[in-house]
Amino acid sequence: MESDRFFDARTCYQDGVELLSDCDDSAQKDVFFERIAVANRKLAGLNLQEAEHAHARGDVDKAIDHLELAKTLTDDLDVRKQADALLLRYEQPQVQPQIPAAKPSTSSSCASCSGSSTHESPEAVNPSETLTLMEYYELLIHQLPADQQQRYSLLGEEFAHAYVAASQDQHQEALAAFERCSSTLPLDIFCYEKGKILHRMGNDRESEQYLRQAVQHNANHSLAWINLALVLREGNRFQETLSVIETMITNGIMPEEALLLRADILVATGEHDAAVNQYVELLQTPWASAAAEKLCVILMEMGREGDAAVIFKKYMKKSCH
């Protein structure tokens, strides 16, 4: 821990908890659990730094991925507040200037509440340059759904190399590495990862084919389903997207994400009232913040500034305090 090898430290403490599983020494267990929490908080801080690096390079998607990962690593309110503030800035910057002038600007509020020593040092170290391959891979897969995270943790170092290369937009290297280890991979994971890279390379036709193969091999592969829907939506193939979304909702596959995407399509097809109703429904779910941001935009476009201000105050402004 003192040498900033937080991943190794956490592993040691987790081993300690395991060794004490049949022991009544609750005080020692509490010490280990406390130190695991400290290690996770430090790792979350590294991801905040990585998000800043990615955003400075113009890679907003990767910055958001690191912020989401930081939130999964710790319950520390300060870290999560910093991550939420940065997420709001990175995800929906266009919403903030449209809020009525009487309301304080989100961008200035977030700037004040996100500042800390974690973000101020121009010499901040990029975690991908200081961790080993498997340590960095472990950090990356923490943002996957729990069932997929368990599967990915068993896929070995060659797959980890391909996965890390893909995360750093080294597309050709990642594709070649995935092909080399394809015979050892579950078919749904191989097809999903290849389809994801092909989409990033702009080859949506082949990307769609591989994503469809992924869900054929594993009908419960939630990430393949949602990425297939996103690829179809980006191609303005709204009816096909809605068909995928309905399958997801019916089978309980990321239903709230699917509902949010359905609302986006309603906006794109001009069904604004139906979209508003869908976003309002999502305000009672863990996706309330994302739904509120989109709802503010559509309400402003509909001339409902007062309603937009209410939503902003109730669901968005509080994330910066």
C-alpha angles and dihedrals in degrees: 000000000000092000090053093249089137097162092054091045092052091050091053092050091048089052088052092054090049092052090051094048092109095036128098093216095117092164092061091045089053090054091053093046090050092052092046087056091050092050091049090050090052091049089050089053090054089054091052088055091047090052090054091050092050093047091049088055090051094251098131095166092057091045090055091048090056092047091052089048091051089055093052092052100058146022091210105135096212093052093045091047091053090048092048092049092051091045090055091051095045100041105043113014091148093064098061103067091051096064112106113275093245089068119077116253114263092215094058093043092051091047090058097044097043097056117111141133088272090068104031103069113093087199093062110149120239106237092216087063096049103040127072118252094260093045091053091045089052090054092050097050091050087082093059122097110275096253093050093043090059092050094046092050089065099051100092140233099296091056090045089056091053092046094050091047089052091050089055093049093249088144103171093044091048093049092049092048093049090051091051093056097033094109091062097046132089105256094236092055093046092049093044095050093045092047091050093053093046089054091052088051090054096251097127095160094063091035090059091049093054094044090052089050089051093057091043090056092044118016090191096057096121097185092053090052095050093045091049089053091049093050090051092046093051087055089054089243091142101164092051089047091052090051090055091045093052090051090052094049093046092051096041093246109154089323097178093049088049092051091050090052091048090054090051090054091050088056092048091051093048098252093132100159091052090047091052090052091050093049091047090053089054092054087082093058136071086267092066095116095052091044092048092053092053092041091055091055095050093044091053090049089052091052094250096130094154093055090046091053091051092051091046093051095046102040110018113028092058092062089071097055 
